[in-house]
C-alpha cells in the first residue's frame, strides 16, 4: 500500500505537466480538424462612399485565402454567402484621384463561424468629386453605302447627362450614338446605345450616361442626281400621200431631270407623249407632257411645246397636150408641124397625181400670121399651184394659107393639118 501511494504521489510535478501537455495536444487536434480555408474568392462590398465622390477604381480586387473555424457539425455546409467582405470609404477624402489605403474586413453572418485570416487586408482606392455635364448626342452613321443618301438624324432625347469623376467628365468631348446604315436603304428608327468620347475619339470610362439609349430616326433614300437631258418628240401616224414632215422643233430643247442616280445616269433623251400626225397636211403646234422613267422628276414645267412643219412632196410629171390655135382667122387655113407638145409640170406630188392633160391648155397665137410658114412659140397654161417646167417643142411651125373663096374653115386645132 505505501508503495502504491508513493507511485501516484511521488514526482507529481512531472506527472501534472504530462497531463497538461496531453490536454493541449488534444485541444489543438480538435481545433486543427475544424479550421478550414475557403476555396474561392469573395467580392468586396464598398460601403460609406461619400455621395459627392466618385470611385475611380471600379475593378476592386476580391478577397481570397479566407481561413475560418467552425463547429464540426456545420464545417461541411459553409457557403460563400456566409462571408461578408467590406471596405469602408467613409473616412476617405475625395482629393481629385489621390490614392488612399482602406482596410478590408471579413466577417461571417453566422456567429458559429469565426474568420481567422484573409487577403488582402487593405486595398488602394481613388475618389474624385462627382461632376455632371450635358451633351448633345452626335450620330455617327459611319460610311453610307454607295448609291444611298442619309437624311438629317432625329434624336430623342437630343441631349444626355454625363456623370462621373470630375477628371473623367472633363475629358469628355462628345457623346456619340453609332448607327449603321443598311445597304438595302431601310429607314432607321430604333434605340441605340450612347458612349462618351474624348478629343481623340477614345471612349471615356467609367462614367454614367443618362439615358443610356436614345431613339434615332434617319430617312434613307437612293442618292439623288440631276442632269440636263434633251427632249425627243415622239410622232406617230401617217401623212397623206405627197406630204412629208419638214421639221420638228421643241421648246425647251432640254430639261433638267432629278432622281435616283442609277435612274438618271443612263438617260440619253426624254421622250414626249405620242403626238398624232395621222392625216395632217398643215403645220401645227401642240403641248405635250414628258414621259419620265420611275424615280425621276423634272425640275420645272413637265410639259414642252412641239412645232411640226409639214410640206408637200414635190416632183415632176410630163403630159401630152394637144395644141389649140388662138385667134385663128376664118379666111385662113393652118397646118401644124405637130398636133401635140410634151409639157412637164413641177410641184406637189399630190397635185400632180390629181392633174391630167385636160386641165392644161397649149395654144399657138396665129391671128397676126400672114400666109406662109411661121415658127410660133407654144403657150401653156397649167393648173394653179403647179409650175410649167418645160415644153417640147417650144416652137411649132405653122403653114398659113388663104382659104378658097366661099369656103370658110373652122379655125380649130382639129382642122389644122400637120405638115412641114
C-alpha positions in Angstrom: 0.0 0.0 0.0 2.7 2.5 0.9 4.4 1.6 -2.3 1.2 2.3 -4.3 0.9 5.7 -2.7 4.4 6.5 -3.5 3.8 5.6 -7.1 0.8 8.0 -7.5 2.1 10.7 -5.2 5.8 10.7 -6.0 7.2 13.0 -8.7 3.8 14.8 -9.0 5.0 18.0 -10.9 6.2 15.9 -13.8 3.0 13.9 -13.9 1.0 17.1 -13.8 2.9 18.6 -16.7 2.3 15.4 -18.7 -1.5 15.7 -18.2 -1.5 19.4 -19.2 0.5 18.6 -22.3 -1.9 15.9 -23.3 -4.8 18.3 -22.8 -3.2 20.9 -25.0 -2.4 18.4 -27.7 -6.0 17.1 -27.7 -7.4 20.6 -27.9 -5.1 21.5 -30.8 -6.0 18.4 -32.6 -9.7 19.2 -32.2 -9.1 22.8 -33.3 -7.0 21.7 -36.3 -9.7 19.4 -37.5 -12.2 22.4 -37.6 -10.0 25.1 -39.2 -10.5 25.3 -43.0 -9.8 27.6 -46.0 -12.5 28.8 -48.3 -11.5 27.7 -51.9 -12.9 30.6 -53.8 -12.9 34.4 -53.7 -15.4 36.8 -52.1 -16.3 40.2 -53.7 -15.6 43.3 -51.6 -18.6 45.4 -50.9 -17.8 49.2 -50.9 -19.6 51.0 -48.1 -19.6 54.5 -46.8 -18.8 56.1 -50.2 -19.4 59.9 -50.0 -22.4 61.0 -52.1 -20.3 63.7 -53.7 -17.4 61.5 -54.6 -16.9 59.0 -57.5 -14.9 55.8 -57.2 -12.3 55.8 -60.0 -11.3 52.2 -59.4 -14.2 50.1 -60.4 -12.1 46.9 -60.7 -11.8 46.4 -56.9 -10.0 43.1 -56.1 -11.8 40.3 -54.4 -10.9 38.6 -51.1 -9.1 35.2 -51.3 -7.5 32.8 -48.8 -10.2 33.1 -46.2 -9.4 30.8 -43.3 -12.2 30.1 -40.7 -13.1 27.9 -37.8 -16.5 26.3 -37.5 -18.0 23.5 -35.4 -17.7 20.0 -36.8 -21.4 19.7 -37.4 -21.5 22.8 -39.7 -18.0 22.9 -41.1 -19.0 20.9 -44.2 -22.1 23.1 -45.0 -20.4 26.6 -45.1 -21.3 28.6 -48.3 -19.8 31.7 -49.9 -22.8 33.7 -48.8 -21.8 33.1 -45.2 -18.9 35.5 -45.6 -19.1 39.3 -46.0 -16.1 41.4 -47.1 -16.3 45.2 -46.8 -14.2 48.3 -47.5 -15.4 51.4 -45.7 -14.7 54.6 -47.6 -16.4 57.0 -45.2 -13.1 58.4 -43.9 -11.5 58.7 -47.4 -11.2 62.3 -48.6 -12.1 62.9 -52.3 -8.9 64.7 -53.3 -9.0 64.5 -57.1 -7.9 60.9 -57.5 -5.1 60.7 -54.9 -4.7 57.0 -53.9 -5.8 56.1 -50.3 -5.4 52.8 -48.4 -8.6 51.4 -47.0 -8.8 48.3 -44.6 -10.7 45.3 -45.7 -12.8 43.4 -43.1 -14.2 39.9 -43.5 -16.9 38.7 -41.2 -19.4 35.8 -41.1 -23.1 36.3 -40.9 -23.2 33.0 -38.9 -21.8 33.6 -35.4 -20.7 30.0 -35.1 -18.2 30.6 -37.9 -15.1 32.5 -36.9 -13.0 34.1 -39.6 -9.3 33.8 -38.8 -7.4 35.2 -41.8 -7.9 36.6 -45.4 -6.1 38.6 -48.0 -5.7 41.4 -48.9 -6.0 43.2 -45.6 -6.4 46.5 -47.4 -7.0 47.9 -50.8 -6.0 51.1 -52.6 -8.8 53.3 -53.9 -9.1 56.7 -55.6 -12.0 59.1 -55.1 -12.8 62.2 -57.1 -15.6 64.7 -56.7 -18.7 63.9 -58.8 -19.4 66.2 -61.8 -22.3 66.3 -64.3 -22.3 67.8 -67.8 -24.9 68.0 -70.5 -24.0 66.9 -74.1 -25.9 66.9 -77.4 -26.0 63.5 -78.9 -23.9 63.2 -82.1 -24.9 60.5 -84.6 -22.1 58.6 -86.2 -23.5 56.9 -89.4 -20.2 55.5 -90.5 -19.8 55.0 -94.2 -23.1 55.4 -96.1 -23.3 52.6 -98.7 -22.8 53.6 -102.3 -25.9 54.8 -104.0 -27.6 55.8 -100.8 -28.2 59.2 -99.2 -29.0 59.6 -95.5 -31.0 62.5 -94.2 -30.6 64.5 -91.0 -30.9 62.3 -87.9 -33.7 62.9 -85.5 -32.6 62.2 -81.9 -34.9 61.8 -78.9 -33.8 63.0 -76.4 -31.4 65.3 -78.1 -29.2 65.8 -75.0 -27.9 63.4 -72.3 -26.3 63.8 -68.9 -22.7 62.5 -68.2 -22.0 62.0 -64.5 -18.8 60.7 -63.0 -15.4 61.7 -61.6 -14.7 65.3 -62.4 -11.4 64.4 -64.0 -13.2 61.9 -66.3 -16.1 64.2 -67.1 -13.8 67.0 -68.1 -12.2 64.6 -70.7 -15.5 64.0 -72.4 -15.6 65.9 -75.7 -18.8 64.5 -77.2 -21.4 61.8 -76.8 -21.9 59.6 -79.8 -24.5 57.0 -81.0 -23.2 54.7 -83.6 -25.9 54.0 -86.2 -25.0 51.8 -89.2 -26.9 52.4 -92.5 -28.3 49.2 -94.0 -27.2 48.7 -97.7 -30.8 47.9 -98.6 -31.8 51.5 -97.9 -34.2 50.8 -95.0 -35.0 53.9 -92.9 -33.6 54.0 -89.4 -36.0 54.1 -86.4 -34.6 52.3 -83.3 -32.9 52.8 -79.9 -29.1 52.9 -79.8 -26.5 53.0 -77.0 -24.5 56.2 -76.5 -20.9 56.4 -75.5 -18.7 59.3 -74.2 -15.6 60.0 -76.3 -12.6 62.3 -75.7 -10.9 64.6 -78.3 -9.0 61.6 -79.7 -12.1 59.5 -80.2 -11.3 57.2 -77.3 -14.1 56.1 -75.0 -14.1 57.7 -71.6 -14.9 55.2 -68.8 -16.1 54.8 -66.2 -18.9 57.4 -66.4 -22.6 57.2 -66.1 -24.8 58.4 -69.0 -28.4 59.2 -68.5 -30.3 57.9 -70.5 -28.0 55.2 -71.8 -30.0 54.7 -75.0 -31.7 57.2 -77.3 -34.3 56.9 -80.1 -32.8 57.8 -83.6 -34.7 58.2 -86.8 -33.0 58.7 -90.2 -34.6 58.8 -93.6 -32.6 56.8 -96.1 -33.1 57.1 -99.8 -31.4 56.5 -103.1 -28.7 59.1 -103.9 -30.2 62.0 -105.8 -28.5 63.1 -109.1 -29.5 65.6 -111.7 -28.7 66.0 -115.4 -29.7 68.1 -118.4 -31.4 65.7 -120.9 -32.5 66.6 -124.5 -36.2 66.3 -125.2 -37.2 63.9 -128.0 -40.7 64.5 -129.6 -42.4 61.2 -130.4 -44.6 61.3 -133.5 -46.9 58.6 -134.7 -49.2 58.4 -137.7 -49.1 58.6 -141.5 -49.4 61.8 -143.6 -51.5 61.7 -146.8 -49.6 60.8 -149.9 -47.4 63.6 -151.2 -46.8 65.2 -147.8 -43.8 64.9 -145.5 -42.7 66.4 -142.2 -40.1 69.1 -143.0 -39.0 69.8 -139.4 -39.9 69.2 -135.7 -38.8 71.7 -133.1 -39.3 71.6 -129.3 -39.2 74.3 -126.6 -37.3 73.9 -124.4 -34.7 71.8 -126.2 -33.6 70.1 -122.9 -34.9 69.7 -119.3 -33.2 69.1 -116.0 -34.1 65.7 -114.6 -33.5 64.8 -110.9 -33.9 61.4 -109.3 -32.0 58.3 -108.1 -28.5 58.3 -109.5 -28.9 54.9 -111.2 -32.1 56.1 -113.0 -30.7 59.5 -114.1 -27.2 58.2 -115.1 -28.4 56.2 -118.2 -30.8 58.8 -119.7 -29.9 60.0 -123.2 -33.2 61.6 -124.1 -36.6 62.2 -122.5 -39.5 61.3 -124.9 -42.8 63.2 -125.1 -46.2 61.6 -125.1 -47.3 60.4 -128.5 -48.2 63.2 -130.9 -50.6 62.1 -133.6 -49.8 63.3 -137.2 -52.2 61.0 -139.0 -53.8 62.7 -142.0 -52.3 66.1 -141.3 -51.3 68.4 -144.2 -50.7 71.7 -142.4 -48.2 72.9 -139.8 -49.3 72.7 -136.2 -48.1 73.4 -132.6 -49.1 71.4 -129.6 -48.3 71.0 -125.9 -47.0 67.6 -124.9 -46.2 66.0 -121.5 -42.9 64.3 -120.9 -42.6 60.6 -120.2 -40.2 60.1 -117.3 -38.7 56.9 -116.1 -39.5 55.8 -112.5 -37.9 57.5 -109.6 -37.2 60.7 -111.5 -38.8 64.1 -111.9 -38.4 67.3 -114.0 -37.3 70.5 -112.3 -39.7 73.0 -113.7 -42.6 72.5 -116.1 -43.3 68.9 -117.0 -44.6 69.9 -120.5 -43.0 71.2 -123.7 -44.1 72.9 -126.8 -43.7 71.0 -130.1 -43.8 72.7 -133.5 -44.3 70.4 -136.5 -43.8 71.8 -140.1 -45.4 69.8 -142.9 -44.7 70.3 -146.6 -46.0 68.8 -149.8 -43.5 66.5 -151.6 -42.6 67.9 -154.9 -41.9 66.2 -158.2 -42.2 66.5 -162.0 -44.6 64.9 -164.5 -44.8 65.1 -168.3 -48.1 65.2 -170.1 -49.0 65.0 -173.8 -51.1 68.1 -174.5 -52.9 68.9 -177.8 -52.3 72.2 -179.4 -55.0 74.8 -179.9 -55.0 77.8 -182.2 -55.7 81.1 -180.6 -57.4 83.9 -182.7 -57.4 81.9 -185.9 -59.0 83.7 -188.9 -61.8 82.1 -190.7 -60.4 83.0 -194.1 -57.2 81.1 -193.4 -56.2 77.5 -193.1 -53.5 76.4 -190.8 -51.2 73.4 -191.0 -49.1 72.5 -187.9 -45.8 70.7 -187.8 -47.1 68.6 -184.8 -50.5 68.4 -183.2 -49.2 67.9 -179.6 -46.5 69.0 -177.3 -44.9 67.5 -174.2 -45.5 69.6 -171.1 -43.6 68.9 -167.9 -45.1 70.2 -164.7 -43.3 70.6 -161.3 -45.0 70.9 -157.9 -46.7 69.0 -155.2 -46.8 65.3 -155.9 -50.4 65.2 -154.6 -51.4 67.9 -157.0 -49.6 66.2 -159.9 -51.5 63.0 -159.2 -54.7 64.9 -159.5 -53.8 66.6 -162.7 -54.5 65.4 -166.2 -53.9 66.8 -169.8 -57.4 68.1 -169.9 -56.6 70.5 -167.1 -53.9 72.2 -169.3 -54.2 74.4 -172.4 -51.4 74.7 -175.0 -52.0 77.4 -177.6 -50.5 78.9 -180.7 -51.2 82.6 -181.4 -51.9 82.8 -185.1 -54.0 86.0 -185.5 -51.3 88.1 -187.0 -49.8 85.4 -189.2 -49.8 86.1 -193.0 -49.9 83.2 -195.5 -46.7 81.3 -195.3 -44.6 79.2 -193.0 -44.1 80.5 -189.5 -42.3 79.4 -186.3 -44.8 80.0 -183.5 -44.0 79.7 -179.8 -46.2 77.4 -177.7 -48.0 79.0 -174.8 -49.1 76.6 -171.9 -51.4 77.4 -169.0 -51.2 74.8 -166.2 -53.2 74.2 -163.1 -52.9 76.5 -160.2 -50.2 75.5 -157.8 -48.1 73.8 -160.4 -45.2 75.2 -162.4 -44.5 74.6 -166.1 -41.0 73.2 -166.1 -40.6 72.6 -169.8 -42.4 72.4 -173.2 -41.2 70.3 -176.0 -41.1 71.5 -178.6 -41.2 75.1 -177.5 -41.8 76.3 -181.1 -44.2 74.8 -183.7 -44.1 75.5 -187.4 -47.4 76.8 -188.8 -48.2 77.0 -192.5 -50.8 79.6 -193.2 -52.8 79.5 -196.5 -55.7 81.6 -197.8 -58.9 79.7 -197.7 -60.7 79.4 -201.2 -63.4 82.0 -201.7 -66.7 81.0 -200.3 -65.1 78.1 -198.3 -64.9 79.0 -194.6 -62.9 76.8 -192.3 -63.3 76.2 -188.7 -60.0 77.6 -187.1 -59.6 74.9 -184.5 -56.7 72.6 -183.8 -58.7 69.7 -185.2 -58.9 71.4 -188.6 -55.2 72.2 -188.7 -53.2 69.5 -190.6 -49.6 68.8 -189.5 -47.1 69.3 -192.2 -43.7 70.7 -192.8 
